[in-house]
């Protein structure tokens, strides 16, 4: 599933890379940028946390002409009055004008580095509203955002991730050059698909998927079930063969009513017996006072 996200086959998608202090998701974000540039797509980066030089490090220099870095890192709050973009300009109108200033017929991808910086200076409802408008506005083809989940409350992270079509949660692995990606993808039909993969990132920012942890865990579970079979060393057989199972299913149980028996009991034919009761003189029963025999 990580390979599908790198191919960018989901138009109108919103991908969130969720990391923590134990493992940074910035390298995976740069891999997504590199994959988009290799598809000859135009990428706009809102840089809040790192400068342009650090972001461009490792990217293919031939494709940097399609990468447009909007520097918010130098003066994010507009204190010097010389910054082209500030955090207050994170709204649909400003971002649309910023992207349309670069007249390119290619589809645009917006990368936000990072959403955590925005959430520390703008309210969560405002950020969610702008992201939702960008998804539906048509100014960008896809959105990629980096989110440091361990510095926010759980409700804030849940609100942002609820808008995303794909959430990639990265965590460290045993080997230092490998990591684990837990992917949650929401389809347009409403179905949610989850997968867990082990990957590594090379120096040229290409991602190699090593294995799927879900398949490894499934095989390990099957192996443990085979090894812990309690019926393996018994002196008698607890399992049924196909012939024995077929004979068991055909057996009529004495307490189970078949269709023929139900029909015979519910639909009585001619000559069936009836019970007639005629009260005698000893039966002292008063219709008006049925409790007359009680000594009250």
PASEBA-1860 file (N, C-alpha, C; in nm, 3 decimals):
! residues 296
1> XXXXXXXX> 0.082/-0.121/0.000/0.000/0.000/0.000/0.086/0.126/0.000 ~ 0.205/0.118/0.061/0.295/0.233/0.061/0.342/0.263/-0.081 ~ 0.363/0.160/-0.161/0.402/0.180/-0.300/0.294/0.250/-0.381 ~ 0.166/0.221/-0.352/0.057/0.289/-0.422/0.053/0.437/-0.387 ~ 0.081/0.471/-0.263/0.081/0.611/-0.223/0.198/0.686/-0.289 ~ 0.309/0.618/-0.305/0.424/0.681/-0.371/0.396/0.704/-0.520 ~ 0.314/0.620/-0.579/0.279/0.638/-0.720/0.180/0.752/-0.741 ~ 0.110/0.794/-0.635/0.018/0.907/-0.646/-0.101/0.879/-0.734
9> XXXXXXXX> -0.160/0.761/-0.722/-0.275/0.724/-0.806/-0.407/0.771/-0.749 ~ -0.407/0.842/-0.637/-0.532/0.884/-0.573/-0.549/1.035/-0.590 ~ -0.622/1.081/-0.694/-0.643/1.226/-0.711/-0.735/1.281/-0.604 ~ -0.704/1.402/-0.560/-0.784/1.462/-0.454/-0.758/1.405/-0.317 ~ -0.646/1.336/-0.301/-0.615/1.272/-0.175/-0.547/1.366/-0.077 ~ -0.555/1.329/0.048/-0.491/1.403/0.156/-0.414/1.302/0.240 ~ -0.282/1.305/0.230/-0.196/1.209/0.298/-0.130/1.276/0.417 ~ -0.141/1.214/0.532/-0.077/1.264/0.655/0.031/1.164/0.696
17> XXXXXXXX> 0.151/1.215/0.717/0.261/1.135/0.771/0.271/1.169/0.919 ~ 0.237/1.073/1.002/0.230/1.094/1.147/0.355/1.032/1.211 ~ 0.437/1.117/1.272/0.560/1.068/1.333/0.564/1.106/1.480 ~ 0.678/1.080/1.542/0.699/1.112/1.684/0.848/1.140/1.703 ~ 0.884/1.164/1.828/1.025/1.194/1.856/1.114/1.071/1.838 ~ 1.056/0.952/1.839/1.136/0.830/1.822/1.175/0.805/1.676 ~ 1.096/0.857/1.582/1.129/0.842/1.440/1.068/0.959/1.364 ~ 1.148/1.025/1.282/1.103/1.140/1.205/1.045/1.094/1.071
25> XXXXXXXX> 0.935/1.156/1.032/0.872/1.124/0.905/0.912/1.217/0.792 ~ 1.013/1.304/0.816/1.052/1.401/0.715/1.116/1.333/0.593 ~ 1.192/1.225/0.616/1.254/1.156/0.503/1.147/1.092/0.413 ~ 1.043/1.037/0.474/0.935/0.980/0.394/0.859/1.089/0.320 ~ 0.843/1.206/0.382/0.779/1.318/0.314/0.861/1.361/0.193 ~ 0.993/1.367/0.207/1.079/1.403/0.095/1.076/1.295/-0.014 ~ 1.056/1.170/0.026/1.043/1.063/-0.074/0.915/1.080/-0.155 ~ 0.807/1.122/-0.089/0.682/1.149/-0.162/0.699/1.268/-0.256
33> XXXXXXXX> 0.775/1.370/-0.212/0.803/1.484/-0.300/0.886/1.441/-0.420 ~ 0.989/1.359/-0.395/1.074/1.312/-0.503/0.995/1.227/-0.602 ~ 0.902/1.144/-0.553/0.820/1.062/-0.643/0.727/1.148/-0.727 ~ 0.673/1.256/-0.667/0.585/1.346/-0.743/0.663/1.422/-0.849 ~ 0.784/1.465/-0.817/0.866/1.535/-0.916/0.908/1.443/-1.031 ~ 0.930/1.317/-1.001/0.966/1.222/-1.107/0.849/1.196/-1.200 ~ 0.726/1.220/-1.153/0.608/1.209/-1.240/0.581/1.339/-1.314 ~ 0.675/1.434/-1.304/0.666/1.565/-1.369/0.546/1.645/-1.320
41> XXXXXXXX> 0.521/1.635/-1.192/0.416/1.714/-1.130/0.478/1.835/-1.061 ~ 0.399/1.940/-1.047/0.444/2.062/-0.981/0.412/2.051/-0.832 ~ 0.511/2.078/-0.749/0.497/2.063/-0.604/0.520/2.198/-0.538 ~ 0.426/2.239/-0.453/0.438/2.360/-0.373/0.457/2.318/-0.228 ~ 0.560/2.372/-0.165/0.592/2.337/-0.027/0.576/2.460/0.061 ~ 0.494/2.447/0.165/0.487/2.551/0.268/0.584/2.512/0.378 ~ 0.700/2.577/0.378/0.805/2.539/0.471/0.799/2.619/0.599 ~ 0.754/2.555/0.708/0.745/2.620/0.838/0.861/2.581/0.930
49> XXXXXXXX> 0.914/2.460/0.912/1.010/2.408/1.011/1.154/2.407/0.962 ~ 1.177/2.392/0.832/1.314/2.389/0.779/1.323/2.485/0.661 ~ 1.445/2.525/0.629/1.467/2.615/0.517/1.470/2.542/0.384 ~ 1.482/2.620/0.278/1.478/2.563/0.144/1.600/2.477/0.116 ~ 1.715/2.517/0.166/1.837/2.440/0.140/1.831/2.302/0.202 ~ 1.782/2.296/0.324/1.772/2.166/0.391/1.667/2.078/0.325 ~ 1.559/2.136/0.279/1.455/2.057/0.214/1.504/2.001/0.080 ~ 1.579/2.081/0.005/1.625/2.038/-0.127/1.739/1.938/-0.122
57> XXXXXXXX> 1.799/1.919/-0.004/1.912/1.828/0.007/1.868/1.684/-0.024 ~ 1.932/1.623/-0.120/1.901/1.486/-0.158/1.806/1.474/-0.275 ~ 1.738/1.584/-0.312/1.646/1.579/-0.425/1.723/1.591/-0.556 ~ 1.663/1.541/-0.661/1.724/1.547/-0.794/1.726/1.692/-0.842 ~ 1.844/1.743/-0.871/1.856/1.884/-0.910/1.788/1.913/-1.043 ~ 1.775/1.813/-1.129/1.711/1.836/-1.259/1.562/1.864/-1.246 ~ 1.501/1.817/-1.137/1.357/1.835/-1.120/1.322/1.948/-1.023 ~ 1.423/2.021/-0.973/1.395/2.127/-0.876/1.321/2.246/-0.938
65> XXXXXXXX> 1.321/2.254/-1.070/1.249/2.365/-1.133/1.097/2.351/-1.118 ~ 1.051/2.231/-1.089/0.908/2.209/-1.064/0.874/2.212/-0.916 ~ 0.974/2.237/-0.832/0.953/2.246/-0.688/0.954/2.392/-0.646 ~ 0.846/2.438/-0.588/0.833/2.578/-0.548/0.822/2.583/-0.396 ~ 0.925/2.640/-0.335/0.933/2.648/-0.190/0.886/2.786/-0.144 ~ 0.783/2.788/-0.063/0.730/2.912/-0.007/0.784/2.926/0.135 ~ 0.874/3.019/0.152/0.951/3.031/0.275/0.868/3.098/0.385 ~ 0.823/3.018/0.478/0.759/3.070/0.599/0.851/3.052/0.718
73> XXXXXXXX> 0.960/2.979/0.697/1.052/2.946/0.805/1.128/3.068/0.855 ~ 1.164/3.160/0.766/1.247/3.275/0.805/1.170/3.372/0.894 ~ 1.050/3.407/0.854/0.969/3.503/0.930/0.824/3.458/0.929 ~ 0.790/3.357/1.010/0.656/3.298/1.002/0.545/3.391/1.049 ~ 0.574/3.483/1.141/0.471/3.570/1.197/0.470/3.709/1.134 ~ 0.557/3.733/1.037/0.558/3.861/0.967/0.609/3.977/1.050 ~ 0.710/3.955/1.132/0.761/4.062/1.218/0.844/4.163/1.139 ~ 0.909/4.118/1.033/0.997/4.209/0.957/0.928/4.275/0.839
81> XXXXXXXX> 0.805/4.236/0.811/0.727/4.292/0.698/0.794/4.267/0.564 ~ 0.885/4.172/0.556/0.950/4.139/0.429/0.920/3.996/0.385 ~ 0.842/3.922/0.462/0.814/3.783/0.428/0.701/3.776/0.326 ~ 0.720/3.690/0.228/0.617/3.674/0.124/0.497/3.597/0.174 ~ 0.520/3.503/0.266/0.412/3.419/0.320/0.425/3.417/0.471 ~ 0.313/3.430/0.540/0.308/3.420/0.686/0.203/3.318/0.725 ~ 0.203/3.285/0.852/0.109/3.184/0.900/-0.034/3.235/0.894 ~ -0.055/3.367/0.899/-0.190/3.421/0.891/-0.250/3.405/0.752
89> XXXXXXXX> -0.169/3.374/0.652/-0.217/3.358/0.516/-0.262/3.215/0.486 ~ -0.270/3.133/0.589/-0.316/2.996/0.568/-0.469/2.996/0.560 ~ -0.519/3.031/0.444/-0.662/3.028/0.415/-0.679/2.996/0.268 ~ -0.798/2.964/0.227/-0.821/2.917/0.090/-0.786/3.023/-0.013 ~ -0.828/3.147/0.009/-0.806/3.252/-0.090/-0.657/3.281/-0.109 ~ -0.586/3.296/0.002/-0.444/3.329/-0.006/-0.363/3.216/-0.069 ~ -0.393/3.092/-0.030/-0.318/2.980/-0.085/-0.349/2.959/-0.233 ~ -0.474/2.980/-0.271/-0.510/2.965/-0.413/-0.437/3.069/-0.498
97> XXXXXXXX> -0.434/3.194/-0.449/-0.361/3.299/-0.523/-0.212/3.270/-0.527 ~ -0.159/3.217/-0.418/-0.016/3.187/-0.414/0.021/3.079/-0.515 ~ -0.065/2.979/-0.529/-0.036/2.870/-0.623/-0.058/2.914/-0.767 ~ -0.161/2.995/-0.790/-0.193/3.037/-0.927/-0.095/3.142/-0.980 ~ -0.013/3.199/-0.893/0.088/3.293/-0.942/0.188/3.225/-1.033 ~ 0.209/3.097/-1.012/0.300/3.019/-1.095/0.215/2.948/-1.199 ~ 0.210/3.000/-1.318/0.123/2.946/-1.422/0.187/2.822/-1.483 ~ 0.142/2.707/-1.435/0.192/2.580/-1.486/0.071/2.495/-1.523
105> XXXXXXXX> 0.071/2.434/-1.641/-0.042/2.348/-1.677/-0.042/2.214/-1.605 ~ 0.067/2.184/-1.536/0.078/2.057/-1.467/-0.007/2.058/-1.339 ~ -0.053/1.942/-1.292/-0.128/1.936/-1.166/-0.038/1.972/-1.049 ~ -0.095/2.037/-0.951/-0.020/2.087/-0.836/-0.041/1.997/-0.715 ~ 0.065/1.982/-0.639/0.061/1.910/-0.512/0.110/2.004/-0.404 ~ 0.033/2.014/-0.295/0.068/2.101/-0.184/0.124/2.018/-0.071 ~ 0.244/2.056/-0.025/0.310/1.988/0.087/0.320/2.087/0.202 ~ 0.271/2.047/0.320/0.272/2.132/0.439/0.373/2.075/0.538
113> XXXXXXXX> 0.477/2.152/0.563/0.584/2.109/0.653/0.599/2.212/0.767 ~ 0.526/2.197/0.874/0.443/2.084/0.905/0.308/2.134/0.960 ~ 0.214/2.042/0.971/0.084/2.075/1.029/0.094/2.107/1.177 ~ 0.191/2.051/1.244/0.208/2.077/1.387/0.242/2.224/1.413 ~ 0.323/2.282/1.326/0.357/2.423/1.343/0.233/2.509/1.326 ~ 0.148/2.474/1.229/0.024/2.550/1.209/-0.068/2.538/1.330 ~ -0.080/2.416/1.383/-0.172/2.394/1.495/-0.127/2.465/1.622 ~ -0.001/2.502/1.631/0.047/2.574/1.749/0.022/2.725/1.738
121> XXXXXXXX> -0.017/2.773/1.619/-0.039/2.915/1.600/-0.179/2.948/1.547 ~ -0.249/2.848/1.497/-0.386/2.866/1.447/-0.475/2.763/1.515 ~ -0.599/2.799/1.538/-0.692/2.708/1.604/-0.718/2.586/1.517 ~ -0.749/2.475/1.582/-0.774/2.350/1.510/-0.893/2.361/1.414 ~ -1.006/2.422/1.453/-1.117/2.434/1.356/-1.079/2.512/1.231 ~ -0.997/2.617/1.245/-0.956/2.695/1.128/-0.869/2.613/1.035 ~ -0.776/2.535/1.091/-0.690/2.450/1.009/-0.773/2.343/0.937 ~ -0.865/2.282/1.009/-0.949/2.178/0.948/-1.036/2.237/0.837
129> XXXXXXXX> -1.091/2.356/0.859/-1.175/2.419/0.758/-1.096/2.449/0.631 ~ -0.975/2.502/0.646/-0.892/2.534/0.529/-0.852/2.408/0.455 ~ -0.815/2.304/0.527/-0.777/2.178/0.461/-0.894/2.118/0.385 ~ -1.013/2.125/0.443/-1.131/2.072/0.375/-1.164/2.153/0.251 ~ -1.147/2.284/0.257/-1.171/2.369/0.140/-1.068/2.343/0.030 ~ -0.944/2.319/0.070/-0.841/2.290/-0.030/-0.868/2.157/-0.101 ~ -0.920/2.060/-0.027/-0.951/1.930/-0.087/-1.061/1.943/-0.193 ~ -1.159/2.029/-0.165/-1.274/2.042/-0.254/-1.260/2.158/-0.352
137> XXXXXXXX> -1.162/2.247/-0.330/-1.154/2.366/-0.412/-1.101/2.345/-0.551 ~ -1.018/2.244/-0.571/-0.963/2.218/-0.703/-0.834/2.289/-0.734 ~ -0.782/2.369/-0.641/-0.656/2.439/-0.667/-0.537/2.344/-0.665 ~ -0.547/2.237/-0.587/-0.439/2.138/-0.578/-0.497/2.000/-0.607 ~ -0.411/1.914/-0.658/-0.453/1.777/-0.689/-0.448/1.688/-0.566 ~ -0.351/1.714/-0.480/-0.334/1.633/-0.360/-0.263/1.717/-0.254 ~ -0.278/1.675/-0.128/-0.215/1.744/-0.014/-0.136/1.641/0.065 ~ -0.015/1.679/0.103/0.071/1.596/0.188/0.109/1.679/0.310
145> XXXXXXXX> 0.085/1.625/0.428/0.114/1.698/0.550/0.192/1.614/0.650 ~ 0.286/1.679/0.718/0.364/1.613/0.824/0.307/1.655/0.958 ~ 0.280/1.556/1.044/0.217/1.582/1.174/0.296/1.512/1.283 ~ 0.342/1.591/1.382/0.411/1.535/1.498/0.305/1.503/1.605 ~ 0.264/1.379/1.609/0.147/1.342/1.690/0.174/1.349/1.839 ~ 0.299/1.337/1.881/0.327/1.330/2.025/0.330/1.466/2.093 ~ 0.311/1.577/2.020/0.309/1.708/2.085/0.168/1.768/2.086 ~ 0.070/1.690/2.044/-0.068/1.739/2.043/-0.156/1.648/2.127
153> XXXXXXXX> -0.271/1.701/2.164/-0.368/1.619/2.234/-0.432/1.520/2.137 ~ -0.486/1.413/2.194/-0.541/1.307/2.110/-0.659/1.357/2.026 ~ -0.739/1.447/2.080/-0.852/1.499/2.004/-0.809/1.582/1.885 ~ -0.701/1.659/1.900/-0.651/1.739/1.788/-0.599/1.650/1.677 ~ -0.523/1.547/1.712/-0.471/1.454/1.612/-0.586/1.382/1.542 ~ -0.686/1.343/1.618/-0.801/1.273/1.559/-0.879/1.361/1.463 ~ -0.893/1.489/1.495/-0.967/1.580/1.408/-0.895/1.599/1.274 ~ -0.763/1.614/1.278/-0.687/1.632/1.155/-0.686/1.503/1.072
161> XXXXXXXX> -0.663/1.391/1.138/-0.656/1.263/1.066/-0.791/1.222/1.010 ~ -0.899/1.272/1.069/-1.033/1.238/1.018/-1.055/1.295/0.877 ~ -0.985/1.403/0.843/-0.998/1.463/0.711/-0.914/1.391/0.606 ~ -0.815/1.316/0.648/-0.720/1.255/0.555/-0.779/1.132/0.489 ~ -0.737/1.110/0.365/-0.772/0.987/0.296/-0.675/0.874/0.329 ~ -0.552/0.910/0.367/-0.452/0.810/0.405/-0.368/0.866/0.519 ~ -0.347/0.785/0.620/-0.264/0.823/0.735/-0.151/0.721/0.745 ~ -0.027/0.770/0.739/0.091/0.683/0.750/0.157/0.713/0.885
169> XXXXXXXX> 0.152/0.618/0.975/0.214/0.633/1.106/0.347/0.558/1.105 ~ 0.456/0.631/1.119/0.590/0.570/1.111/0.646/0.552/1.252 ~ 0.721/0.445/1.268/0.784/0.413/1.397/0.914/0.340/1.369 ~ 1.009/0.343/1.462/1.139/0.278/1.438/1.128/0.127/1.439 ~ 1.227/0.064/1.379/1.235/-0.082/1.374/1.361/-0.126/1.449 ~ 1.382/-0.257/1.451/1.499/-0.309/1.521/1.627/-0.264/1.451 ~ 1.629/-0.274/1.318/1.744/-0.228/1.242/1.739/-0.077/1.227 ~ 1.851/-0.009/1.238/1.849/0.138/1.233/1.811/0.194/1.096
177> XXXXXXXX> 1.834/0.118/0.989/1.803/0.169/0.855/1.665/0.129/0.807 ~ 1.585/0.070/0.893/1.450/0.029/0.856/1.348/0.092/0.952 ~ 1.224/0.101/0.906/1.116/0.157/0.986/0.986/0.084/0.954 ~ 0.887/0.106/1.037/0.757/0.043/1.021/0.655/0.151/0.988 ~ 0.575/0.125/0.886/0.469/0.218/0.845/0.335/0.148/0.863 ~ 0.252/0.204/0.950/0.116/0.156/0.968/0.024/0.249/0.890 ~ -0.041/0.195/0.787/-0.116/0.276/0.691/-0.265/0.250/0.710 ~ -0.340/0.359/0.719/-0.486/0.353/0.723/-0.539/0.433/0.605
185> XXXXXXXX> -0.611/0.366/0.517/-0.660/0.429/0.394/-0.811/0.421/0.389 ~ -0.874/0.535/0.362/-1.020/0.541/0.351/-1.058/0.553/0.204 ~ -1.136/0.458/0.156/-1.182/0.460/0.019/-1.304/0.549/0.004 ~ -1.336/0.582/-0.120/-1.453/0.667/-0.145/-1.583/0.598/-0.107 ~ -1.584/0.467/-0.109/-1.704/0.392/-0.070/-1.727/0.392/0.080 ~ -1.629/0.441/0.157/-1.640/0.442/0.302/-1.565/0.328/0.369 ~ -1.514/0.235/0.292/-1.439/0.122/0.347/-1.302/0.167/0.394 ~ -1.257/0.114/0.506/-1.128/0.148/0.564/-1.035/0.027/0.552
193> XXXXXXXX> -0.917/0.050/0.495/-0.817/-0.055/0.477/-0.695/-0.021/0.561 ~ -0.646/-0.118/0.636/-0.527/-0.099/0.718/-0.420/-0.199/0.678 ~ -0.297/-0.154/0.681/-0.185/-0.239/0.646/-0.063/-0.193/0.725 ~ 0.030/-0.283/0.742/0.152/-0.253/0.817/0.270/-0.310/0.740 ~ 0.364/-0.223/0.703/0.476/-0.263/0.618/0.608/-0.215/0.678 ~ 0.712/-0.288/0.648/0.847/-0.250/0.688/0.918/-0.194/0.564 ~ 0.979/-0.077/0.579/1.040/-0.012/0.464/1.175/0.048/0.502 ~ 1.249/0.086/0.399/1.377/0.155/0.417/1.389/0.261/0.308
201> XXXXXXXX> 1.461/0.368/0.340/1.480/0.480/0.248/1.628/0.491/0.215 ~ 1.658/0.490/0.085/1.796/0.499/0.040/1.843/0.644/0.036 ~ 1.968/0.663/-0.001/2.025/0.798/-0.007/1.961/0.883/-0.115 ~ 1.913/0.820/-0.223/1.848/0.896/-0.329/1.698/0.912/-0.304 ~ 1.653/0.885/-0.178/1.515/0.903/-0.132/1.417/0.806/-0.197 ~ 1.465/0.698/-0.252/1.374/0.595/-0.301/1.337/0.503/-0.186 ~ 1.211/0.462/-0.183/1.158/0.380/-0.074/1.152/0.235/-0.120 ~ 1.203/0.146/-0.037/1.199/0.003/-0.064/1.116/-0.064/0.045
209> XXXXXXXX> 1.008/-0.130/0.004/0.923/-0.201/0.099/0.984/-0.339/0.123 ~ 1.026/-0.364/0.247/1.094/-0.489/0.278/0.997/-0.605/0.290 ~ 0.892/-0.588/0.369/0.794/-0.695/0.390/0.670/-0.636/0.453 ~ 0.562/-0.715/0.446/0.438/-0.678/0.512/0.430/-0.751/0.645 ~ 0.422/-0.674/0.751/0.421/-0.735/0.885/0.294/-0.813/0.908 ~ 0.184/-0.776/0.841/0.059/-0.848/0.860/0.070/-0.991/0.810 ~ 0.139/-1.012/0.694/0.157/-1.147/0.643/0.250/-1.228/0.732 ~ 0.354/-1.164/0.782/0.447/-1.233/0.871/0.378/-1.276/0.999
217> XXXXXXXX> 0.296/-1.187/1.055/0.224/-1.220/1.178/0.122/-1.332/1.154 ~ 0.057/-1.330/1.035/-0.042/-1.433/1.004/0.024/-1.570/0.992 ~ 0.139/-1.576/0.925/0.210/-1.703/0.912/0.260/-1.752/1.047 ~ 0.306/-1.659/1.131/0.355/-1.697/1.263/0.242/-1.751/1.349 ~ 0.122/-1.693/1.336/0.007/-1.741/1.413/-0.032/-1.882/1.370 ~ -0.033/-1.906/1.238/-0.065/-2.040/1.189/0.038/-2.142/1.237 ~ 0.165/-2.104/1.239/0.269/-2.195/1.285/0.252/-2.226/1.432 ~ 0.216/-2.126/1.514/0.194/-2.149/1.656/0.073/-2.239/1.680
225> XXXXXXXX> -0.031/-2.223/1.598/-0.149/-2.308/1.614/-0.116/-2.453/1.581 ~ -0.031/-2.473/1.479/0.008/-2.609/1.445/0.095/-2.670/1.555 ~ 0.181/-2.589/1.613/0.269/-2.642/1.717/0.195/-2.668/1.847 ~ 0.088/-2.595/1.874/0.015/-2.608/2.000/-0.117/-2.683/1.982 ~ -0.121/-2.780/1.891/-0.242/-2.857/1.867/-0.263/-2.954/1.983 ~ -0.369/-2.940/2.066/-0.388/-3.029/2.182/-0.431/-3.170/2.143 ~ -0.477/-3.191/2.020/-0.524/-3.324/1.978/-0.417/-3.402/1.904 ~ -0.294/-3.355/1.910/-0.190/-3.419/1.829/-0.148/-3.554/1.885
233> XXXXXXXX> -0.136/-3.570/2.017/-0.080/-3.690/2.077/-0.182/-3.769/2.158 ~ -0.309/-3.766/2.119/-0.412/-3.841/2.191/-0.418/-3.985/2.141 ~ -0.461/-4.077/2.230/-0.475/-4.218/2.192/-0.607/-4.244/2.120 ~ -0.698/-4.149/2.120/-0.826/-4.165/2.050/-0.844/-4.045/1.957 ~ -0.933/-4.060/1.863/-0.954/-3.959/1.759/-1.072/-3.870/1.794 ~ -1.049/-3.738/1.795/-1.155/-3.642/1.821/-1.209/-3.579/1.692 ~ -1.149/-3.611/1.583/-1.191/-3.552/1.457/-1.275/-3.653/1.378 ~ -1.362/-3.602/1.294/-1.451/-3.685/1.214/-1.403/-3.687/1.069
241> XXXXXXXX> -1.416/-3.803/1.007/-1.388/-3.813/0.865/-1.509/-3.762/0.786 ~ -1.495/-3.752/0.657/-1.606/-3.704/0.574/-1.725/-3.798/0.581 ~ -1.699/-3.929/0.583/-1.809/-4.026/0.592/-1.879/-4.016/0.726 ~ -1.802/-4.004/0.834/-1.863/-3.993/0.967/-1.940/-3.862/0.982 ~ -1.889/-3.755/0.925/-1.961/-3.628/0.933/-2.091/-3.632/0.854 ~ -2.091/-3.700/0.740/-2.214/-3.713/0.660/-2.318/-3.798/0.732 ~ -2.273/-3.905/0.797/-2.367/-3.988/0.874/-2.422/-3.914/0.995 ~ -2.342/-3.829/1.056/-2.388/-3.751/1.170/-2.494/-3.650/1.129
249> XXXXXXXX> -2.477/-3.589/1.012/-2.574/-3.491/0.966/-2.707/-3.555/0.927 ~ -2.703/-3.681/0.882/-2.827/-3.750/0.843/-2.902/-3.809/0.961 ~ -2.839/-3.817/1.077/-2.901/-3.878/1.193/-3.016/-3.792/1.245 ~ -3.134/-3.855/1.265/-3.252/-3.784/1.317/-3.249/-3.790/1.469 ~ -3.241/-3.677/1.534/-3.236/-3.672/1.679/-3.375/-3.693/1.736 ~ -3.387/-3.760/1.852/-3.521/-3.790/1.908/-3.596/-3.666/1.955 ~ -3.526/-3.562/1.994/-3.593/-3.442/2.045/-3.613/-3.336/1.938 ~ -3.571/-3.364/1.816/-3.586/-3.267/1.708/-3.707/-3.305/1.624
257> XXXXXXXX> -3.792/-3.208/1.596/-3.912/-3.230/1.517/-3.879/-3.213/1.369 ~ -3.905/-3.316/1.291/-3.890/-3.305/1.147/-4.013/-3.238/1.087 ~ -4.007/-3.207/0.958/-4.120/-3.142/0.893/-4.242/-3.235/0.888 ~ -4.218/-3.365/0.866/-4.331/-3.458/0.861/-4.399/-3.470/0.997 ~ -4.318/-3.469/1.105/-4.375/-3.482/1.238/-4.452/-3.358/1.278 ~ -4.402/-3.240/1.241/-4.473/-3.116/1.270/-4.606/-3.112/1.195 ~ -4.605/-3.154/1.069/-4.728/-3.153/0.989/-4.831/-3.246/1.048 ~ -4.790/-3.362/1.095/-4.883/-3.459/1.153/-4.945/-3.409/1.283
265> XXXXXXXX> -4.867/-3.333/1.361/-4.920/-3.284/1.489/-5.008/-3.160/1.473 ~ -4.975/-3.075/1.380/-5.050/-2.951/1.365/-5.177/-2.967/1.282 ~ -5.177/-3.059/1.187/-5.293/-3.080/1.100/-5.347/-3.220/1.126 ~ -5.441/-3.230/1.218/-5.499/-3.361/1.253/-5.599/-3.403/1.146 ~ -5.593/-3.527/1.103/-5.683/-3.577/0.999/-5.810/-3.637/1.058 ~ -5.889/-3.703/0.973/-6.014/-3.765/1.018/-5.985/-3.885/1.106 ~ -6.070/-3.903/1.208/-6.054/-4.017/1.299/-5.955/-3.991/1.410 ~ -5.912/-3.866/1.424/-5.816/-3.837/1.531/-5.889/-3.830/1.664
273> XXXXXXXX> -5.821/-3.861/1.773/-5.883/-3.864/1.904/-5.907/-3.727/1.962 ~ -6.010/-3.716/2.048/-6.042/-3.591/2.117/-6.066/-3.621/2.264 ~ -6.050/-3.523/2.348/-6.073/-3.536/2.492/-6.201/-3.460/2.527 ~ -6.298/-3.532/2.582/-6.425/-3.472/2.621/-6.435/-3.473/2.773 ~ -6.475/-3.365/2.831/-6.484/-3.352/2.977/-6.626/-3.312/3.014 ~ -6.690/-3.392/3.097/-6.825/-3.364/3.146/-6.818/-3.354/3.298 ~ -6.844/-3.238/3.356/-6.838/-3.224/3.503/-6.949/-3.304/3.570 ~ -6.916/-3.368/3.683/-7.015/-3.444/3.759/-7.064/-3.364/3.878
281> XXXXXXXX> -7.141/-3.427/3.963/-7.201/-3.355/4.076/-7.099/-3.312/4.178 ~ -6.986/-3.382/4.189/-6.884/-3.347/4.288/-6.803/-3.224/4.249 ~ -6.809/-3.187/4.125/-6.734/-3.070/4.081/-6.811/-2.945/4.117 ~ -6.775/-2.885/4.233/-6.842/-2.763/4.282/-6.769/-2.642/4.224 ~ -6.812/-2.596/4.112/-6.745/-2.485/4.043/-6.848/-2.379/4.011 ~ -6.830/-2.262/4.068/-6.920/-2.150/4.048/-6.861/-2.056/3.944 ~ -6.934/-2.035/3.833/-6.884/-1.947/3.729/-6.874/-1.802/3.776 ~ -6.965/-1.760/3.867/-6.965/-1.621/3.912/-6.858/-1.596/4.017
289> XXXXXXXX> -6.829/-1.694/4.100/-6.729/-1.677/4.206/-6.632/-1.794/4.201 ~ -6.526/-1.783/4.120/-6.434/-1.898/4.111/-6.352/-1.918/4.238 ~ -6.346/-1.821/4.330/-6.269/-1.834/4.455/-6.358/-1.867/4.574 ~ -6.476/-1.929/4.546/-6.569/-1.957/4.653/-6.518/-2.065/4.748 ~ -6.433/-2.156/4.699/-6.382/-2.265/4.781/-6.267/-2.223/4.871 ~ -6.220/-2.101/4.858/-6.108/-2.055/4.942/-6.160/-2.011/5.077 ~ -6.088/-2.048/5.183/-6.126/-2.011/5.320/-6.057/-1.881/5.355 ~ -6.125/-1.769/5.327/-6.069/-1.637/5.351/-6.138/-1.573/5.471
END
